Amino acid sequence: MKLLWLKVRERFSRLVNLFRTRRIRLVDDQNLDELLATLGQHDRFRNADGRCSSCKQIVTKENFGAVYRDGTQFHFLCDDHGCLADFLER
């Protein structure tokens, strides 16, 4: 049980650090469209061309988890805990 708690604590610490360094920003339903437009990804998202980079499920407003940039390409993540955890462990 203690090992599980240490893993949870480590993931939480990593997430807090990402927020502090502004590599992660919170987005809600009200400003998601604005963020996607700013990133040039609004049409791709609206046309259901965005798939979760982890599980390959189509990402919609209902299951949006995150968007991140890898070099010049943007990738989406769904809201599945496993997909988000995989991303945070990279």
Gaussian input, Z-matrix of N, CA and C with variables (Angstrom, degrees):
# hf/3-21g

backbone

0 1
 N
 C     1     B1
 C     2     B2     1     A1
 N     3     B3     2     A2     1     D1
 C     4     B4     3     A3     2     D2
 C     5     B5     4     A4     3     D3
 N     6     B6     5     A5     4     D4
 C     7     B7     6     A6     5     D5
 C     8     B8     7     A7     6     D6
 N     9     B9     8     A8     7     D7
 C    10    B10     9     A9     8     D8
 C    11    B11    10    A10     9     D9
 N    12    B12    11    A11    10    D10
 C    13    B13    12    A12    11    D11
 C    14    B14    13    A13    12    D12
 N    15    B15    14    A14    13    D13
 C    16    B16    15    A15    14    D14
 C    17    B17    16    A16    15    D15
 N    18    B18    17    A17    16    D16
 C    19    B19    18    A18    17    D17
 C    20    B20    19    A19    18    D18
 N    21    B21    20    A20    19    D19
 C    22    B22    21    A21    20    D20
 C    23    B23    22    A22    21    D21
 N    24    B24    23    A23    22    D22
 C    25    B25    24    A24    23    D23
 C    26    B26    25    A25    24    D24
 N    27    B27    26    A26    25    D25
 C    28    B28    27    A27    26    D26
 C    29    B29    28    A28    27    D27
 N    30    B30    29    A29    28    D28
 C    31    B31    30    A30    29    D29
 C    32    B32    31    A31    30    D30
 N    33    B33    32    A32    31    D31
 C    34    B34    33    A33    32    D32
 C    35    B35    34    A34    33    D33
 N    36    B36    35    A35    34    D34
 C    37    B37    36    A36    35    D35
 C    38    B38    37    A37    36    D36
 N    39    B39    38    A38    37    D37
 C    40    B40    39    A39    38    D38
 C    41    B41    40    A40    39    D39
 N    42    B42    41    A41    40    D40
 C    43    B43    42    A42    41    D41
 C    44    B44    43    A43    42    D42
 N    45    B45    44    A44    43    D43
 C    46    B46    45    A45    44    D44
 C    47    B47    46    A46    45    D45
 N    48    B48    47    A47    46    D46
 C    49    B49    48    A48    47    D47
 C    50    B50    49    A49    48    D48
 N    51    B51    50    A50    49    D49
 C    52    B52    51    A51    50    D50
 C    53    B53    52    A52    51    D51
 N    54    B54    53    A53    52    D52
 C    55    B55    54    A54    53    D53
 C    56    B56    55    A55    54    D54
 N    57    B57    56    A56    55    D55
 C    58    B58    57    A57    56    D56
 C    59    B59    58    A58    57    D57
 N    60    B60    59    A59    58    D58
 C    61    B61    60    A60    59    D59
 C    62    B62    61    A61    60    D60
 N    63    B63    62    A62    61    D61
 C    64    B64    63    A63    62    D62
 C    65    B65    64    A64    63    D63
 N    66    B66    65    A65    64    D64
 C    67    B67    66    A66    65    D65
 C    68    B68    67    A67    66    D66
 N    69    B69    68    A68    67    D67
 C    70    B70    69    A69    68    D68
 C    71    B71    70    A70    69    D69
 N    72    B72    71    A71    70    D70
 C    73    B73    72    A72    71    D71
 C    74    B74    73    A73    72    D72
 N    75    B75    74    A74    73    D73
 C    76    B76    75    A75    74    D74
 C    77    B77    76    A76    75    D75
 N    78    B78    77    A77    76    D76
 C    79    B79    78    A78    77    D77
 C    80    B80    79    A79    78    D78
 N    81    B81    80    A80    79    D79
 C    82    B82    81    A81    80    D80
 C    83    B83    82    A82    81    D81
 N    84    B84    83    A83    82    D82
 C    85    B85    84    A84    83    D83
 C    86    B86    85    A85    84    D84
 N    87    B87    86    A86    85    D85
 C    88    B88    87    A87    86    D86
 C    89    B89    88    A88    87    D87
 N    90    B90    89    A89    88    D88
 C    91    B91    90    A90    89    D89
 C    92    B92    91    A91    90    D90
 N    93    B93    92    A92    91    D91
 C    94    B94    93    A93    92    D92
 C    95    B95    94    A94    93    D93
 N    96    B96    95    A95    94    D94
 C    97    B97    96    A96    95    D95
 C    98    B98    97    A97    96    D96
 N    99    B99    98    A98    97    D97
 C   100   B100    99    A99    98    D98
 C   101   B101   100   A100    99    D99
 N   102   B102   101   A101   100   D100
 C   103   B103   102   A102   101   D101
 C   104   B104   103   A103   102   D102
 N   105   B105   104   A104   103   D103
 C   106   B106   105   A105   104   D104
 C   107   B107   106   A106   105   D105
 N   108   B108   107   A107   106   D106
 C   109   B109   108   A108   107   D107
 C   110   B110   109   A109   108   D108
 N   111   B111   110   A110   109   D109
 C   112   B112   111   A111   110   D110
 C   113   B113   112   A112   111   D111
 N   114   B114   113   A113   112   D112
 C   115   B115   114   A114   113   D113
 C   116   B116   115   A115   114   D114
 N   117   B117   116   A116   115   D115
 C   118   B118   117   A117   116   D116
 C   119   B119   118   A118   117   D117
 N   120   B120   119   A119   118   D118
 C   121   B121   120   A120   119   D119
 C   122   B122   121   A121   120   D120
 N   123   B123   122   A122   121   D121
 C   124   B124   123   A123   122   D122
 C   125   B125   124   A124   123   D123
 N   126   B126   125   A125   124   D124
 C   127   B127   126   A126   125   D125
 C   128   B128   127   A127   126   D126
 N   129   B129   128   A128   127   D127
 C   130   B130   129   A129   128   D128
 C   131   B131   130   A130   129   D129
 N   132   B132   131   A131   130   D130
 C   133   B133   132   A132   131   D131
 C   134   B134   133   A133   132   D132
 N   135   B135   134   A134   133   D133
 C   136   B136   135   A135   134   D134
 C   137   B137   136   A136   135   D135
 N   138   B138   137   A137   136   D136
 C   139   B139   138   A138   137   D137
 C   140   B140   139   A139   138   D138
 N   141   B141   140   A140   139   D139
 C   142   B142   141   A141   140   D140
 C   143   B143   142   A142   141   D141
 N   144   B144   143   A143   142   D142
 C   145   B145   144   A144   143   D143
 C   146   B146   145   A145   144   D144
 N   147   B147   146   A146   145   D145
 C   148   B148   147   A147   146   D146
 C   149   B149   148   A148   147   D147
 N   150   B150   149   A149   148   D148
 C   151   B151   150   A150   149   D149
 C   152   B152   151   A151   150   D150
 N   153   B153   152   A152   151   D151
 C   154   B154   153   A153   152   D152
 C   155   B155   154   A154   153   D153
 N   156   B156   155   A155   154   D154
 C   157   B157   156   A156   155   D155
 C   158   B158   157   A157   156   D156
 N   159   B159   158   A158   157   D157
 C   160   B160   159   A159   158   D158
 C   161   B161   160   A160   159   D159
 N   162   B162   161   A161   160   D160
 C   163   B163   162   A162   161   D161
 C   164   B164   163   A163   162   D162
 N   165   B165   164   A164   163   D163
 C   166   B166   165   A165   164   D164
 C   167   B167   166   A166   165   D165
 N   168   B168   167   A167   166   D166
 C   169   B169   168   A168   167   D167
 C   170   B170   169   A169   168   D168
 N   171   B171   170   A170   169   D169
 C   172   B172   171   A171   170   D170
 C   173   B173   172   A172   171   D171
 N   174   B174   173   A173   172   D172
 C   175   B175   174   A174   173   D173
 C   176   B176   175   A175   174   D174
 N   177   B177   176   A176   175   D175
 C   178   B178   177   A177   176   D176
 C   179   B179   178   A178   177   D177
 N   180   B180   179   A179   178   D178
 C   181   B181   180   A180   179   D179
 C   182   B182   181   A181   180   D180
 N   183   B183   182   A182   181   D181
 C   184   B184   183   A183   182   D182
 C   185   B185   184   A184   183   D183
 N   186   B186   185   A185   184   D184
 C   187   B187   186   A186   185   D185
 C   188   B188   187   A187   186   D186
 N   189   B189   188   A188   187   D187
 C   190   B190   189   A189   188   D188
 C   191   B191   190   A190   189   D189
 N   192   B192   191   A191   190   D190
 C   193   B193   192   A192   191   D191
 C   194   B194   193   A193   192   D192
 N   195   B195   194   A194   193   D193
 C   196   B196   195   A195   194   D194
 C   197   B197   196   A196   195   D195
 N   198   B198   197   A197   196   D196
 C   199   B199   198   A198   197   D197
 C   200   B200   199   A199   198   D198
 N   201   B201   200   A200   199   D199
 C   202   B202   201   A201   200   D200
 C   203   B203   202   A202   201   D201
 N   204   B204   203   A203   202   D202
 C   205   B205   204   A204   203   D203
 C   206   B206   205   A205   204   D204
 N   207   B207   206   A206   205   D205
 C   208   B208   207   A207   206   D206
 C   209   B209   208   A208   207   D207
 N   210   B210   209   A209   208   D208
 C   211   B211   210   A210   209   D209
 C   212   B212   211   A211   210   D210
 N   213   B213   212   A212   211   D211
 C   214   B214   213   A213   212   D212
 C   215   B215   214   A214   213   D213
 N   216   B216   215   A215   214   D214
 C   217   B217   216   A216   215   D215
 C   218   B218   217   A217   216   D216
 N   219   B219   218   A218   217   D217
 C   220   B220   219   A219   218   D218
 C   221   B221   220   A220   219   D219
 N   222   B222   221   A221   220   D220
 C   223   B223   222   A222   221   D221
 C   224   B224   223   A223   222   D222
 N   225   B225   224   A224   223   D223
 C   226   B226   225   A225   224   D224
 C   227   B227   226   A226   225   D225
 N   228   B228   227   A227   226   D226
 C   229   B229   228   A228   227   D227
 C   230   B230   229   A229   228   D228
 N   231   B231   230   A230   229   D229
 C   232   B232   231   A231   230   D230
 C   233   B233   232   A232   231   D231
 N   234   B234   233   A233   232   D232
 C   235   B235   234   A234   233   D233
 C   236   B236   235   A235   234   D234
 N   237   B237   236   A236   235   D235
 C   238   B238   237   A237   236   D236
 C   239   B239   238   A238   237   D237
 N   240   B240   239   A239   238   D238
 C   241   B241   240   A240   239   D239
 C   242   B242   241   A241   240   D240
 N   243   B243   242   A242   241   D241
 C   244   B244   243   A243   242   D242
 C   245   B245   244   A244   243   D243
 N   246   B246   245   A245   244   D244
 C   247   B247   246   A246   245   D245
 C   248   B248   247   A247   246   D246
 N   249   B249   248   A248   247   D247
 C   250   B250   249   A249   248   D248
 C   251   B251   250   A250   249   D249
 N   252   B252   251   A251   250   D250
 C   253   B253   252   A252   251   D251
 C   254   B254   253   A253   252   D252
 N   255   B255   254   A254   253   D253
 C   256   B256   255   A255   254   D254
 C   257   B257   256   A256   255   D255
 N   258   B258   257   A257   256   D256
 C   259   B259   258   A258   257   D257
 C   260   B260   259   A259   258   D258
 N   261   B261   260   A260   259   D259
 C   262   B262   261   A261   260   D260
 C   263   B263   262   A262   261   D261
 N   264   B264   263   A263   262   D262
 C   265   B265   264   A264   263   D263
 C   266   B266   265   A265   264   D264
 N   267   B267   266   A266   265   D265
 C   268   B268   267   A267   266   D266
 C   269   B269   268   A268   267   D267

   B1=1.4557
   B2=1.5303
   B3=1.3364
   B4=1.4583
   B5=1.5241
   B6=1.3382
   B7=1.4630
   B8=1.5225
   B9=1.3397
   B10=1.4606
   B11=1.5266
   B12=1.3280
   B13=1.4674
   B14=1.5246
   B15=1.3212
   B16=1.4608
   B17=1.5322
   B18=1.3425
   B19=1.4659
   B20=1.5271
   B21=1.3286
   B22=1.4644
   B23=1.5215
   B24=1.3021
   B25=1.4661
   B26=1.5267
   B27=1.3309
   B28=1.4689
   B29=1.5332
   B30=1.3300
   B31=1.4676
   B32=1.5236
   B33=1.3301
   B34=1.4528
   B35=1.5289
   B36=1.3116
   B37=1.4689
   B38=1.5218
   B39=1.3230
   B40=1.4655
   B41=1.5263
   B42=1.3244
   B43=1.4584
   B44=1.5292
   B45=1.3206
   B46=1.4633
   B47=1.5173
   B48=1.3285
   B49=1.4638
   B50=1.5301
   B51=1.3228
   B52=1.4645
   B53=1.5253
   B54=1.3329
   B55=1.4658
   B56=1.5253
   B57=1.3151
   B58=1.4696
   B59=1.5220
   B60=1.3169
   B61=1.4633
   B62=1.5244
   B63=1.3371
   B64=1.4606
   B65=1.5267
   B66=1.3222
   B67=1.4593
   B68=1.5226
   B69=1.3380
   B70=1.4677
   B71=1.5191
   B72=1.3253
   B73=1.4623
   B74=1.5245
   B75=1.3018
   B76=1.4667
   B77=1.5169
   B78=1.3132
   B79=1.4578
   B80=1.5205
   B81=1.3285
   B82=1.4569
   B83=1.5235
   B84=1.3188
   B85=1.4639
   B86=1.5253
   B87=1.3115
   B88=1.4567
   B89=1.5237
   B90=1.3280
   B91=1.4625
   B92=1.5331
   B93=1.3222
   B94=1.4572
   B95=1.5241
   B96=1.3300
   B97=1.4686
   B98=1.5268
   B99=1.3182
   B100=1.4653
   B101=1.5375
   B102=1.3265
   B103=1.4556
   B104=1.5258
   B105=1.3319
   B106=1.4646
   B107=1.5164
   B108=1.3314
   B109=1.4638
   B110=1.5261
   B111=1.3202
   B112=1.4603
   B113=1.5277
   B114=1.3222
   B115=1.4628
   B116=1.5257
   B117=1.3396
   B118=1.4617
   B119=1.5177
   B120=1.3215
   B121=1.4601
   B122=1.5238
   B123=1.3247
   B124=1.4684
   B125=1.5238
   B126=1.3339
   B127=1.4694
   B128=1.5224
   B129=1.3067
   B130=1.4641
   B131=1.5240
   B132=1.3112
   B133=1.4579
   B134=1.5225
   B135=1.3317
   B136=1.4640
   B137=1.5264
   B138=1.3338
   B139=1.4663
   B140=1.5240
   B141=1.3272
   B142=1.4734
   B143=1.5192
   B144=1.3390
   B145=1.4642
   B146=1.5199
   B147=1.3239
   B148=1.4561
   B149=1.5162
   B150=1.3037
   B151=1.4608
   B152=1.5226
   B153=1.3142
   B154=1.4622
   B155=1.5225
   B156=1.3241
   B157=1.4638
   B158=1.5251
   B159=1.3168
   B160=1.4584
   B161=1.5273
   B162=1.3437
   B163=1.4746
   B164=1.5349
   B165=1.3314
   B166=1.4819
   B167=1.5197
   B168=1.3343
   B169=1.4664
   B170=1.5332
   B171=1.3383
   B172=1.4619
   B173=1.5267
   B174=1.3379
   B175=1.4593
   B176=1.5262
   B177=1.3205
   B178=1.4605
   B179=1.5267
   B180=1.3376
   B181=1.4675
   B182=1.5233
   B183=1.3082
   B184=1.4604
   B185=1.5213
   B186=1.3320
   B187=1.4640
   B188=1.5350
   B189=1.3242
   B190=1.4670
   B191=1.5227
   B192=1.3229
   B193=1.4599
   B194=1.5152
   B195=1.3467
   B196=1.4642
   B197=1.5167
   B198=1.3169
   B199=1.4535
   B200=1.5260
   B201=1.3178
   B202=1.4607
   B203=1.5280
   B204=1.3252
   B205=1.4643
   B206=1.5174
   B207=1.3193
   B208=1.4588
   B209=1.5219
   B210=1.3198
   B211=1.4598
   B212=1.5126
   B213=1.3265
   B214=1.4679
   B215=1.5226
   B216=1.3296
   B217=1.4615
   B218=1.5179
   B219=1.3312
   B220=1.4554
   B221=1.5209
   B222=1.3139
   B223=1.4619
   B224=1.5198
   B225=1.3349
   B226=1.4487
   B227=1.5249
   B228=1.3165
   B229=1.4598
   B230=1.5180
   B231=1.3372
   B232=1.4580
   B233=1.5285
   B234=1.3080
   B235=1.4607
   B236=1.5276
   B237=1.3206
   B238=1.4604
   B239=1.5287
   B240=1.3237
   B241=1.4605
   B242=1.5229
   B243=1.3232
   B244=1.4681
   B245=1.5176
   B246=1.3222
   B247=1.4624
   B248=1.5275
   B249=1.3258
   B250=1.4575
   B251=1.5241
   B252=1.3165
   B253=1.4682
   B254=1.5199
   B255=1.3455
   B256=1.4710
   B257=1.5216
   B258=1.3324
   B259=1.4559
   B260=1.5253
   B261=1.3148
   B262=1.4703
   B263=1.5227
   B264=1.3178
   B265=1.4682
   B266=1.5173
   B267=1.3131
   B268=1.4768
   B269=1.4950
   A1=110.46
   A2=115.56
   A3=119.57
   A4=110.97
   A5=117.43
   A6=121.15
   A7=110.92
   A8=117.52
   A9=121.42
   A10=110.15
   A11=117.36
   A12=121.13
   A13=110.39
   A14=118.36
   A15=121.41
   A16=111.07
   A17=116.58
   A18=119.50
   A19=110.91
   A20=117.04
   A21=120.95
   A22=109.43
   A23=116.39
   A24=121.12
   A25=111.10
   A26=116.94
   A27=121.05
   A28=110.95
   A29=117.59
   A30=121.18
   A31=111.13
   A32=116.62
   A33=120.41
   A34=110.07
   A35=117.62
   A36=121.22
   A37=110.99
   A38=116.66
   A39=120.49
   A40=110.67
   A41=117.14
   A42=121.90
   A43=110.81
   A44=117.64
   A45=121.49
   A46=110.03
   A47=117.51
   A48=121.11
   A49=111.45
   A50=116.96
   A51=119.98
   A52=111.31
   A53=116.93
   A54=119.96
   A55=110.96
   A56=116.20
   A57=120.33
   A58=111.82
   A59=117.11
   A60=120.42
   A61=111.50
   A62=117.11
   A63=124.36
   A64=112.82
   A65=116.84
   A66=120.13
   A67=110.05
   A68=116.72
   A69=122.55
   A70=107.59
   A71=115.86
   A72=121.24
   A73=108.34
   A74=115.76
   A75=120.14
   A76=109.96
   A77=115.36
   A78=122.27
   A79=106.97
   A80=115.94
   A81=119.07
   A82=109.19
   A83=116.55
   A84=120.97
   A85=112.67
   A86=117.00
   A87=120.27
   A88=112.92
   A89=118.41
   A90=117.98
   A91=113.58
   A92=117.72
   A93=120.67
   A94=111.42
   A95=117.50
   A96=120.22
   A97=111.28
   A98=116.12
   A99=120.36
   A100=110.95
   A101=117.01
   A102=120.64
   A103=111.07
   A104=116.49
   A105=120.40
   A106=111.57
   A107=117.58
   A108=121.01
   A109=110.25
   A110=117.09
   A111=121.53
   A112=111.02
   A113=116.58
   A114=121.13
   A115=113.03
   A116=116.58
   A117=120.12
   A118=112.92
   A119=117.47
   A120=122.15
   A121=113.54
   A122=117.57
   A123=121.05
   A124=111.92
   A125=118.01
   A126=120.58
   A127=111.11
   A128=116.81
   A129=120.73
   A130=110.63
   A131=116.75
   A132=121.63
   A133=110.75
   A134=117.10
   A135=121.78
   A136=111.83
   A137=117.46
   A138=121.90
   A139=112.71
   A140=116.92
   A141=122.85
   A142=111.80
   A143=116.66
   A144=121.10
   A145=111.63
   A146=117.12
   A147=120.42
   A148=111.03
   A149=116.07
   A150=121.23
   A151=109.11
   A152=115.45
   A153=121.03
   A154=108.34
   A155=116.25
   A156=119.45
   A157=111.76
   A158=117.56
   A159=120.48
   A160=111.94
   A161=117.64
   A162=120.45
   A163=113.49
   A164=117.58
   A165=124.44
   A166=114.32
   A167=118.20
   A168=122.05
   A169=108.89
   A170=117.31
   A171=120.68
   A172=108.57
   A173=116.68
   A174=122.04
   A175=109.05
   A176=115.49
   A177=123.15
   A178=108.60
   A179=115.82
   A180=118.60
   A181=111.35
   A182=116.45
   A183=120.66
   A184=112.80
   A185=118.63
   A186=119.93
   A187=112.60
   A188=117.38
   A189=121.47
   A190=110.05
   A191=115.32
   A192=120.30
   A193=112.27
   A194=116.59
   A195=120.19
   A196=109.57
   A197=114.39
   A198=122.26
   A199=105.85
   A200=116.30
   A201=119.52
   A202=109.60
   A203=114.11
   A204=119.88
   A205=109.05
   A206=114.17
   A207=121.77
   A208=106.04
   A209=116.19
   A210=119.95
   A211=109.54
   A212=116.94
   A213=120.78
   A214=112.41
   A215=118.01
   A216=121.43
   A217=111.10
   A218=115.26
   A219=121.69
   A220=109.30
   A221=115.28
   A222=122.07
   A223=108.60
   A224=115.95
   A225=122.41
   A226=109.94
   A227=114.94
   A228=122.27
   A229=107.91
   A230=116.73
   A231=119.92
   A232=108.64
   A233=116.90
   A234=120.76
   A235=113.64
   A236=117.87
   A237=121.32
   A238=109.62
   A239=116.39
   A240=120.67
   A241=112.08
   A242=116.88
   A243=120.60
   A244=111.26
   A245=117.80
   A246=121.44
   A247=110.72
   A248=116.68
   A249=120.44
   A250=110.92
   A251=117.37
   A252=120.41
   A253=110.89
   A254=116.89
   A255=120.07
   A256=110.80
   A257=116.78
   A258=121.08
   A259=111.06
   A260=117.35
   A261=120.56
   A262=112.37
   A263=117.31
   A264=120.64
   A265=112.78
   A266=118.27
   A267=120.31
   A268=111.11
   D1=-39.11
   D2=-179.21
   D3=-63.90
   D4=-38.21
   D5=178.66
   D6=-63.36
   D7=-41.57
   D8=177.50
   D9=-61.43
   D10=-44.32
   D11=179.33
   D12=-61.32
   D13=-39.90
   D14=179.63
   D15=-64.81
   D16=-37.86
   D17=177.83
   D18=-66.38
   D19=-43.14
   D20=178.36
   D21=-61.83
   D22=-44.86
   D23=-179.83
   D24=-62.58
   D25=-40.79
   D26=178.81
   D27=-63.99
   D28=-44.40
   D29=178.34
   D30=-62.78
   D31=-42.08
   D32=179.52
   D33=-64.02
   D34=-42.90
   D35=178.53
   D36=-61.65
   D37=-40.59
   D38=178.50
   D39=-64.57
   D40=-41.13
   D41=178.75
   D42=-64.58
   D43=-44.14
   D44=178.05
   D45=-60.40
   D46=-41.20
   D47=178.70
   D48=-63.46
   D49=-39.01
   D50=178.33
   D51=-64.61
   D52=-37.92
   D53=175.60
   D54=-65.93
   D55=-42.57
   D56=-178.70
   D57=-63.43
   D58=-37.70
   D59=-179.54
   D60=-85.93
   D61=3.29
   D62=177.61
   D63=61.85
   D64=25.21
   D65=173.84
   D66=-81.90
   D67=-15.59
   D68=175.25
   D69=-127.24
   D70=135.75
   D71=176.16
   D72=-126.54
   D73=145.11
   D74=177.86
   D75=-77.61
   D76=140.41
   D77=179.10
   D78=-134.61
   D79=137.99
   D80=174.89
   D81=-120.17
   D82=179.86
   D83=-177.20
   D84=-58.26
   D85=-31.49
   D86=-176.03
   D87=-72.83
   D88=-31.71
   D89=-178.25
   D90=-114.32
   D91=10.67
   D92=177.62
   D93=-63.40
   D94=-46.28
   D95=179.80
   D96=-59.76
   D97=-41.51
   D98=179.67
   D99=-63.72
   D100=-43.63
   D101=178.28
   D102=-61.36
   D103=-47.74
   D104=-178.43
   D105=-63.58
   D106=-37.47
   D107=176.91
   D108=-65.44
   D109=-42.41
   D110=178.58
   D111=-60.56
   D112=-37.00
   D113=-179.58
   D114=-84.00
   D115=-5.23
   D116=-177.66
   D117=74.27
   D118=24.45
   D119=-176.42
   D120=-115.09
   D121=5.44
   D122=-174.77
   D123=-62.54
   D124=-46.83
   D125=-179.24
   D126=-64.32
   D127=-41.73
   D128=179.08
   D129=-61.36
   D130=-41.98
   D131=179.41
   D132=-69.03
   D133=-46.06
   D134=-178.25
   D135=-63.79
   D136=-33.77
   D137=-179.18
   D138=-86.20
   D139=10.04
   D140=179.44
   D141=59.08
   D142=33.45
   D143=175.78
   D144=-89.97
   D145=-9.56
   D146=-179.11
   D147=-89.54
   D148=122.53
   D149=177.85
   D150=-115.77
   D151=151.55
   D152=177.33
   D153=-62.21
   D154=128.38
   D155=-178.15
   D156=-69.89
   D157=-12.01
   D158=-179.93
   D159=-97.35
   D160=-56.14
   D161=-174.39
   D162=-103.80
   D163=-6.71
   D164=177.67
   D165=71.75
   D166=11.42
   D167=175.81
   D168=-72.61
   D169=145.55
   D170=176.04
   D171=-65.60
   D172=131.20
   D173=-178.78
   D174=-95.53
   D175=127.18
   D176=178.64
   D177=-122.44
   D178=179.18
   D179=175.72
   D180=-61.19
   D181=-32.92
   D182=-176.90
   D183=-71.29
   D184=-29.09
   D185=-177.76
   D186=-121.88
   D187=19.40
   D188=179.85
   D189=-64.23
   D190=130.47
   D191=177.60
   D192=-113.90
   D193=-47.29
   D194=-177.25
   D195=-166.79
   D196=162.30
   D197=169.62
   D198=-133.02
   D199=136.98
   D200=179.58
   D201=-141.86
   D202=159.67
   D203=-178.88
   D204=-108.54
   D205=135.90
   D206=175.00
   D207=-124.05
   D208=97.46
   D209=-173.82
   D210=72.04
   D211=-115.64
   D212=179.88
   D213=-104.35
   D214=-2.99
   D215=-177.94
   D216=-103.29
   D217=144.28
   D218=175.27
   D219=-101.50
   D220=142.46
   D221=-179.72
   D222=-128.69
   D223=146.87
   D224=178.15
   D225=-104.46
   D226=154.97
   D227=170.52
   D228=-128.85
   D229=141.77
   D230=174.39
   D231=-80.25
   D232=178.53
   D233=-176.22
   D234=-87.99
   D235=10.14
   D236=177.08
   D237=-64.59
   D238=132.27
   D239=-176.87
   D240=-59.11
   D241=-37.11
   D242=179.89
   D243=-65.11
   D244=-41.25
   D245=-179.86
   D246=-66.36
   D247=-43.53
   D248=178.97
   D249=-67.24
   D250=-39.69
   D251=178.92
   D252=-64.68
   D253=-41.12
   D254=177.28
   D255=-58.78
   D256=-41.89
   D257=179.54
   D258=-64.36
   D259=-43.17
   D260=-178.09
   D261=-68.18
   D262=-23.59
   D263=-179.80
   D264=-83.83
   D265=-7.02
   D266=179.74
   D267=-70.40

